[in-house]
Amino acid sequence: MIFYVPLERIESRYTTHLDLDILSYLQSSNLLYRRIHGLGFKPSPDPPEGCFLNYSYTIKFKMAQLQEIAKLFEDGLVSDGDVFWFSDLWFPGIESIAYMNYFAKKKIKIKGVIHAGSWTDTDFVRGMERWAKCFEDCLFDLVDEVYVGTNFSAQQLIERRLIDPSKVVVTGLPIDSKLPKKLPPKENIVLFNGRLCDEKQPHLFDLLKERVSPLFPDAKFVKTMELGLNREDYIDLLGRAKVCVSYALQENFGYGLIEAALQGCVPVVPDRLSYKEIFKDIFRYSTFKESVDMTVNALRGDVPSTRPKISSNNTIFKRWFL
């Protein structure tokens, strides 16, 4: 049995389609599984500015999941060979599963994805490192396999936390299977689709607008997180935009830029972090001036679109669940 423990669904992030695509795969593969619902399928409130999750709702959601897992142990429904599989292993309560299993004496496994943590220099949880490091080292001692999106992410994790390197598996991460194949006509729209927090440096996008606008008076420069778009309208905007820019100081994978590129946007990304593995060098800049020049060329149509170097969802899911 796979006890699947998802992240809560957040319409403005990737967690809703991640849950839907995982459920679709589990159903189509005829694998025996049970979703740990927590507070059900109701979407989470949008995160406060700069945060990935709504920090209070996510604790309520995870504690409801933990209660559900405790009931499984209480009712004797956990057996040898069962797997507890997490969409995000940064889960306060995994030690409680190990605690219950110690008394139940079952041969279970704990696996799942890790997206980020306090070991990354500019991640917003870095400020929690004094205690989070203890939690993370304990976490990685308890789990059996940790899936990450890129070699960059794996290297940072192995170098900075107590973890057996053989537990860390680079699989890539799945992209929304429902992205439309037919795109609307392109417009002179330049996007910044990162969170509005220091690690994403949105102020540099403002500076980019100052430099590029005089050359393209009709161009629109949009920070998507300011618009409060639903998923459908957000994907439509990606399809109409010509360029998507990142100034991220931290990126372990890059869902936003990858989705934008798959919708025909020219990515303009820094020559660092996970971007070095995902995008060809013609889409990576080393200086701010280069990012300006690349944006200008993209608006002129002088840069080809690109397909990011990513694994198919089916390949990823097979590695995760089989």
Long-range contacts (C-beta under 8 A, 24 or more apart in sequence): 1-32, 1-33, 1-34, 1-79, 1-81, 1-82, 1-83, 2-26, 2-31, 2-32, 2-33, 2-34, 2-82, 2-83, 2-85, 2-321, 3-33, 3-34, 3-36, 3-69, 3-72, 3-78, 3-82, 3-83, 3-84, 3-85, 4-33, 4-34, 4-35, 4-36, 4-85, 4-87, 5-36, 5-65, 5-69, 5-84, 5-85, 5-86, 5-87, 5-91, 5-112, 6-35, 6-36, 6-38, 6-87, 7-53, 7-87, 7-88, 8-38, 8-39, 8-43, 8-44, 8-53, 8-57, 8-58, 8-61, 9-41, 9-42, 9-43, 9-44, 10-43, 10-44, 10-46, 10-47, 10-53, 10-54, 11-43, 11-46, 11-230, 11-231, 12-46, 12-47, 12-225, 12-228, 12-229, 12-231, 12-234, 13-47, 13-52, 13-255, 14-176, 14-255, 15-44, 15-87, 16-43, 16-231, 17-176, 17-177, 17-178, 17-231, 18-87, 18-174, 19-87, 20-178, 21-174, 21-176, 21-177, 21-313, 21-317, 22-87, 22-174, 22-317, 24-177, 25-313, 25-314, 25-317, 25-321, 26-321, 29-317, 29-321, 29-322, 31-321, 36-65, 36-68, 36-69, 37-64, 37-65, 37-68, 38-62, 38-64, 38-65, 38-68, 39-64, 46-228, 49-196, 49-197, 49-225, 50-124, 50-195, 50-196, 50-197, 50-198, 51-124, 51-195, 51-197, 52-124, 52-195, 59-92, 62-91, 62-92, 62-93, 63-93, 65-93, 66-93, 66-96, 69-93, 69-96, 69-97, 69-100, 70-96, 70-100, 73-100, 73-101, 73-104, 78-104, 78-106, 78-108, 79-106, 80-106, 80-107, 80-108, 81-107, 81-108, 82-106, 82-108, 82-109, 83-108, 83-109, 83-110, 83-111, 84-108, 84-109, 84-110, 84-111, 84-112, 85-111, 85-112, 85-320, 85-321, 86-110, 86-111, 86-112, 86-113, 87-112, 87-113, 88-112, 88-113, 88-114, 88-115, 89-113, 89-114, 89-139, 89-143, 89-146, 90-114, 90-115, 90-116, 90-117, 90-136, 90-139, 91-139, 92-135, 94-139, 94-142, 94-143, 95-138, 95-139, 95-142, 98-142, 109-144, 109-145, 110-142, 110-143, 110-144, 111-143, 111-144, 111-145, 111-146, 111-147, 111-320, 112-143, 112-145, 112-146, 112-147, 113-146, 113-147, 113-148, 113-173, 113-320, 114-146, 114-147, 114-148, 114-153, 114-157, 115-149, 115-252, 115-253, 116-153, 116-250, 116-252, 117-157, 117-161, 119-156, 119-157, 119-160, 119-161, 120-156, 120-250, 120-252, 121-249, 121-250, 122-198, 122-199, 122-249, 122-250, 123-199, 123-250, 124-197, 124-199, 133-161, 136-161, 137-161, 137-162, 137-163, 140-164, 140-167, 143-167, 145-169, 147-171, 147-319, 147-320, 148-252, 149-173, 149-252, 149-253, 149-274, 150-252, 150-253, 150-274, 150-277, 150-278, 151-277, 152-252, 152-273, 152-274, 152-276, 152-277, 153-252, 153-253, 153-274, 156-252, 169-319, 171-311, 171-316, 171-319, 171-320, 172-310, 172-311, 172-315, 172-316, 173-253, 173-255, 173-316, 174-313, 174-316, 174-317, 175-255, 175-258, 175-259, 175-262, 175-310, 175-313, 176-259, 177-313, 179-235, 179-259, 179-262, 179-263, 180-235, 180-239, 180-263, 183-239, 183-263, 183-264, 184-236, 184-239, 184-240, 185-240, 186-240, 186-241, 186-242, 186-264, 187-220, 187-240, 187-241, 187-242, 188-216, 188-218, 188-219, 188-220, 188-242, 188-299, 189-219, 189-220, 189-221, 189-222, 189-237, 189-240, 189-241, 189-242, 189-243, 190-219, 190-220, 190-221, 190-222, 190-241, 190-242, 190-243, 190-244, 190-245, 190-295, 190-299, 191-222, 191-223, 191-224, 191-237, 191-238, 191-241, 191-243, 191-244, 191-245, 191-260, 191-265, 192-221, 192-222, 192-223, 192-224, 192-244, 192-245, 192-246, 193-223, 193-224, 193-225, 193-238, 193-244, 193-256, 193-257, 193-260, 194-225, 194-246, 194-247, 194-248, 194-256, 195-225, 196-223, 196-225, 196-226, 198-249, 199-248, 199-249, 199-250, 200-246, 200-247, 200-248, 200-249, 201-247, 201-248, 201-249, 202-247, 204-247, 204-288, 204-291, 205-245, 205-247, 207-288, 208-245, 208-288, 208-291, 208-292, 208-295, 211-292, 212-292, 212-295, 212-296, 212-299, 215-296, 215-299, 216-296, 216-299, 219-299, 235-259, 235-263, 238-263, 238-264, 238-265, 239-263, 239-264, 241-265, 242-266, 242-298, 242-299, 243-268, 243-295, 243-298, 243-299, 244-268, 245-269, 245-291, 245-295, 246-270, 246-275, 247-291, 248-273, 248-275, 251-275, 253-278, 254-278, 257-308, 258-308, 258-310, 261-305, 261-306, 261-307, 261-308, 262-307, 262-308, 264-305, 265-305, 266-294, 266-298, 266-303, 266-304, 266-305, 266-306, 267-306, 267-308, 268-294, 268-295, 268-298, 277-309, 278-308, 278-309, 278-310, 279-306, 279-308, 279-309, 280-306, 282-306
